[in-house]
Amino acid sequence: MRWYAHQSSTCIDSGTLCLWTRTQARTYFFSLGEHDVRNTTDSIDGVCSAPPQTVEVLNVHPHPGYINERFIKRNDIALIRLARRVEYTDYVQPICLNKSGLWEIGDEVFVAGWGKALGGGSSPEKLKVSLPIANQSECSQRFDLLLKST
């Protein structure tokens, strides 16, 4: 899996702050291990991290059921094929995907990324929050309430 990365499909549609850049020749690059896009050297809790790895993107595969409409976002994930293997570091690691029975409803998991903050804008620093796993019905209800409040 050192050849692949994952990304929100919304970022692919919009080209917003999603840690990838495009050259004039329409070659895309993906940055791994980034924490704060404002700085060339990241420091987390006073500890300097290794520089981000910037790798050319070969292919982008959005989820086949991806929907990006004004108030509806579904299956918002894409798999990105990189041109070379990445080096695992303290800040570049594979993600854990749920295998049946690994996590249960109510278990706490972390969600991280550069999505919209409560103030409405995007954060230049990677955000992280701990959330309980909810069943599909409860998740849909909470998401609908969130959309109505924005």
C-alpha positions in Angstrom: 0.0 0.0 0.0 3.0 2.4 -0.1 1.9 3.3 -3.6 -1.5 4.6 -2.7 -3.0 7.5 -0.7 -6.6 8.4 0.1 -8.3 11.8 -0.3 -11.7 13.4 -0.2 -13.3 13.4 -3.6 -14.5 16.9 -2.9 -10.9 18.0 -3.0 -10.4 16.5 -6.4 -13.5 18.3 -7.7 -12.6 21.7 -6.3 -8.8 21.8 -6.1 -9.1 23.3 -2.6 -6.6 23.0 0.2 -6.1 19.3 -0.1 -2.3 18.9 0.0 -1.8 18.3 -3.7 -0.6 20.7 -6.4 -0.7 20.8 -10.1 2.0 22.1 -12.4 1.3 23.9 -15.7 1.8 20.6 -17.5 -1.2 19.3 -15.6 1.0 16.9 -13.5 -0.4 16.5 -10.0 1.6 16.0 -6.9 0.5 14.7 -3.5 2.0 15.8 -0.2 2.3 13.3 2.7 3.3 14.0 6.3 2.1 17.6 6.2 0.7 19.2 9.3 0.7 23.0 8.7 0.6 24.1 5.1 1.8 27.7 6.1 5.3 26.4 7.1 8.0 24.6 5.2 9.1 22.9 8.5 6.4 21.4 10.8 6.6 21.3 14.5 4.0 19.4 16.6 4.1 20.1 20.3 7.6 21.6 20.0 9.0 18.5 18.1 10.1 19.1 14.5 8.8 16.5 12.1 10.5 15.1 9.0 9.8 17.2 5.9 6.6 16.2 3.9 7.0 13.8 1.0 5.8 15.2 -2.3 5.0 12.5 -4.8 3.7 12.6 -8.4 0.1 11.3 -8.8 -0.4 8.7 -11.5 -4.2 8.1 -11.2 -7.1 9.3 -9.1 -10.0 6.9 -8.5 -13.0 8.5 -6.8 -15.6 6.2 -5.2 -18.0 5.0 -7.9 -20.9 6.2 -5.8 -19.5 9.7 -5.1 -22.1 12.5 -5.0 -21.2 16.1 -4.6 -24.3 18.3 -4.6 -25.0 21.4 -2.6 -26.4 19.7 0.5 -25.6 16.1 -0.3 -22.1 14.5 -0.1 -22.0 10.8 -0.3 -19.0 8.4 -0.6 -16.6 11.3 -0.4 -13.3 9.4 -0.7 -10.9 8.7 -3.5 -7.9 6.3 -3.9 -4.8 8.0 -5.4 -2.1 5.9 -7.2 1.3 7.4 -6.6 4.3 7.3 -8.9 6.6 5.8 -6.3 6.5 4.1 -2.9 6.5 6.5 0.1 8.7 6.1 3.1 6.9 5.4 6.4 7.8 7.8 9.2 6.3 8.9 12.5 4.1 11.2 10.4 3.4 9.0 7.3 1.6 5.8 8.2 -1.0 3.5 6.6 -4.6 4.1 7.9 -6.6 1.4 9.6 -9.8 0.4 7.8 -12.5 -1.4 9.7 -12.6 -5.1 9.4 -15.8 -6.7 10.5 -16.0 -6.7 14.3 -12.9 -4.5 14.8 -14.9 -1.6 16.1 -18.4 -1.4 17.5 -21.1 1.3 17.8 -20.0 3.7 20.5 -16.3 3.1 20.2 -14.2 6.3 19.9 -12.2 6.8 16.8 -10.1 9.8 15.5 -10.9 11.8 12.4 -8.2 14.1 11.0 -7.9 16.4 8.0 -8.2 19.9 6.6 -11.9 20.1 6.2 -14.1 23.0 7.0 -13.8 24.3 10.6 -16.7 25.5 12.7 -16.1 29.1 11.6 -16.7 28.0 8.0 -13.2 28.4 6.6 -10.5 25.7 6.0 -7.8 25.3 8.5 -4.1 25.5 7.4 -3.3 23.1 10.2 -4.4 19.5 10.2 -7.3 19.1 12.6 -8.1 16.1 14.7 -11.2 15.1 16.7 -12.3 12.0 18.6 -15.8 10.9 17.7 -18.0 7.9 18.7 -18.9 5.4 15.9 -22.7 5.8 15.2 -25.0 3.5 13.4 -26.1 4.6 9.9 -29.5 6.0 11.0 -28.0 8.1 13.8 -25.2 9.3 11.6 -27.6 10.5 8.9 -29.8 12.3 11.5 -26.8 14.1 12.9 -25.4 15.0 9.5 -28.8 16.4 8.4 -29.0 18.5 11.6 -25.5 19.8 10.9 -26.5 20.8 7.3 -29.6 22.6 8.5 -27.5 24.6 11.1 -25.0 26.0 8.5 
